[in-house]
Amino acid sequence: MSEAVPQRQRRYPRASSANALFVVWKSPSRKNVSPVRVVGLGGMFIHEADPPPPGTLLQLLFETPAGRVRARAAVRSAEVGRGMGVAFIEMRQEERARLANLLKHLLL
């Protein structure tokens, strides 16, 4: 008999961006534009065939209907061929409000 694996409790709801959102990301050694698969107030999953390793710090820039969002993030997980999960570590308050507005729209 197998036991159910408990799902990790997420701090913030997440929304699929359905390929409608792209992010410009910059690491110390690379710069790229990639589609965002999932986004939340705590971070996002970015599709990237050759993601940087966990722990890498990134600068992010993406557009929302309310305007641009710039953020600093850290790569938390990476899988070659699939992408990377990043956690936001710094974002100005007005940009966080733009992100919250985007999420409200995506979660409808």
ZIVENJO-V745760 format. One record per backbone hydrogen bond with DSSP energy under -1.0 kcal/mol. NH is the residue of the N-H (numbers start at 1). CO is the residue of the C=O. Records with the same first field share a line. If there is no record, write none. Layout:
BEGIN
NH=CO + CO
END
This chain:
BEGIN
15=39
17=37
20=17
23=34
24=61
25=32
26=59
27=30
32=25
34=23
36=21
37=45
38=45
39=15
40=43
44=86
45=38
46=84
47=35
55=75
56=53
58=73
59=26
60=71
61=24
62=69
64=67
67=64
69=62
71=60
72=90
73=58
74=87
75=56
76=85
77=85
79=83
81=49
82=79
83=79
84=46
85=77
86=44
87=74
88=42
89=72
90=72
96=92
97=93
98=94
99=95
100=96
101=97
102=98
103=99
104=100
105=101
106=102
107=103
END
